[in-house]
């Protein structure tokens, strides 16, 4: 007999009316200044506090976030932080990190070309029990117009980009009730 001890869900939603919603969110994002912060090898608006688009994002993507609420048995979500990242130089990457131990994190590809870009990679929270190897899982079906949501505590990263073609991602953290 086999019993399940733990489970980790990755929620995935295709954005309805993607072209229109992309224009709407980009009009909000583009109000911010992007820059290289600290040791980051990518540009971000994360530390730009002039214009935060939490509520705009929640309103624009309400259909997809409502699906998440339903599937996760949540009554409400609160987007606590949101930011966008741009990778457009060979070698830019994002080192392994997580977003804390509480809540969920999300990702939406705004610009992504599977021919030259690599998806986010997730690091399993425990090693494979037979081979004692770290488990690495690729984000499935990466493409613009897909929303992905996972527990914030899951370690993840982005390998170095091998092209100067723009790879643009909006990410957010949220608490659920």
C-alpha positions in Angstrom: 0.0 0.0 0.0 1.2 3.5 -0.8 0.1 6.6 1.1 0.9 10.2 0.3 2.8 12.1 3.0 3.1 15.5 1.3 1.9 17.2 -1.8 2.9 20.4 -3.5 0.6 21.9 -6.1 1.6 24.1 -9.0 -1.4 26.0 -10.3 -1.4 26.9 -13.9 -3.9 29.1 -15.8 -4.0 30.3 -19.4 -5.0 34.0 -19.4 -8.3 34.7 -21.2 -8.2 37.6 -23.6 -4.4 37.7 -23.3 -3.6 40.4 -25.8 -5.9 42.9 -24.2 -4.8 42.1 -20.6 -1.1 42.2 -21.6 -1.6 45.7 -22.9 -3.4 46.7 -19.7 -0.8 45.4 -17.3 2.1 46.7 -19.4 0.5 50.2 -19.3 0.8 50.0 -15.5 4.2 48.4 -15.4 5.8 50.9 -17.8 5.1 53.7 -15.3 8.0 52.4 -13.3 11.8 52.8 -13.7 13.7 49.6 -14.2 17.2 49.2 -12.9 19.9 46.7 -11.8 19.6 46.5 -8.0 22.3 45.2 -5.6 23.9 42.1 -7.1 21.0 41.3 -9.4 22.0 40.6 -13.0 18.6 41.6 -14.3 16.6 44.8 -14.3 13.6 45.1 -12.0 11.1 47.6 -10.7 10.8 45.8 -7.4 12.4 48.6 -5.3 10.5 51.3 -7.2 7.9 52.5 -4.8 6.5 55.3 -6.9 3.8 53.1 -8.5 2.7 49.7 -7.2 0.3 47.8 -9.4 -1.0 45.2 -6.9 -4.6 46.2 -7.3 -4.4 46.7 -11.0 -3.0 43.2 -11.5 -5.7 41.7 -9.3 -8.4 43.5 -11.3 -7.0 42.7 -14.7 -6.4 39.0 -13.9 -9.5 38.5 -11.7 -10.8 35.6 -13.7 -7.5 33.6 -13.4 -7.1 34.6 -9.7 -10.7 33.5 -9.0 -9.8 30.1 -10.5 -6.9 29.9 -8.1 -9.1 30.8 -5.2 -11.6 28.1 -6.1 -9.0 25.4 -6.7 -7.0 26.2 -3.6 -10.2 26.5 -1.4 -9.4 30.1 -0.5 -11.9 32.7 0.3 -9.7 35.7 -0.4 -6.2 36.6 -1.7 -4.1 39.6 -0.9 -1.3 40.4 -3.3 1.3 41.7 -0.8 4.0 42.6 -3.4 4.4 42.6 -7.1 7.3 43.4 -9.4 8.6 42.8 -13.0 11.9 41.5 -14.1 13.7 42.1 -17.5 16.5 39.8 -18.8 17.9 41.1 -22.0 21.6 40.5 -22.0 23.5 37.3 -22.4 24.4 35.8 -19.0 21.6 37.4 -16.9 20.1 35.0 -14.5 18.3 34.8 -11.1 20.1 32.8 -8.3 18.2 30.2 -6.3 15.8 31.8 -3.9 12.3 31.5 -2.3 9.8 34.1 -1.2 9.4 33.2 2.4 7.6 30.4 4.3 4.0 31.8 4.2 1.7 32.2 1.2 2.0 31.7 -2.5 4.0 33.3 -5.2 3.1 33.7 -8.9 4.7 34.3 -12.2 3.4 35.6 -15.5 5.6 35.6 -18.6 5.0 38.8 -20.6 7.8 38.1 -23.1 9.2 34.6 -23.5 10.6 32.7 -26.5 11.1 29.0 -25.8 13.7 28.9 -28.7 16.1 31.0 -26.7 14.8 31.3 -23.1 14.9 28.8 -20.3 12.0 28.3 -17.9 12.1 28.8 -14.2 13.5 25.7 -12.4 12.2 24.5 -9.0 14.4 22.7 -6.5 12.7 19.9 -4.6 12.5 20.4 -0.9 14.0 17.0 -0.3 16.5 14.8 -2.2 15.4 11.7 -4.2 15.4 8.9 -1.6 17.0 6.3 -3.8 19.8 8.2 -5.5 20.2 11.1 -3.0 20.0 13.6 -5.8 18.5 17.1 -5.7 15.3 17.1 -7.6 15.0 19.8 -10.2 11.7 20.4 -12.1 11.2 22.7 -15.0 8.1 25.0 -15.1 5.8 23.2 -17.5 4.6 24.8 -20.7 6.3 28.2 -20.3 4.8 30.8 -22.6 3.4 34.3 -22.5 -0.1 34.4 -21.2 0.3 31.6 -18.6 0.0 32.3 -14.9 1.8 29.9 -12.5 1.3 29.9 -8.7 3.1 27.8 -6.1 3.9 27.8 -2.4 6.3 30.7 -1.7 8.7 28.5 0.2 9.7 26.5 -2.9 13.3 27.3 -3.9 13.5 28.3 -7.6 15.9 30.0 -10.0 16.5 31.0 -13.7 19.5 29.8 -15.6 21.6 32.4 -17.5 19.9 33.6 -20.7 21.8 32.8 -23.9 20.3 35.6 -26.0 19.8 39.4 -25.9 16.1 38.8 -26.7 13.9 40.3 -24.0 12.6 37.8 -21.4 10.1 39.7 -19.2 8.3 38.3 -16.2 5.9 39.7 -13.6 6.0 38.0 -10.2 4.0 38.5 -7.1 3.6 37.3 -3.5 0.2 36.7 -2.0 -1.4 35.6 1.2 -4.6 33.6 1.1 -7.4 33.1 3.5 
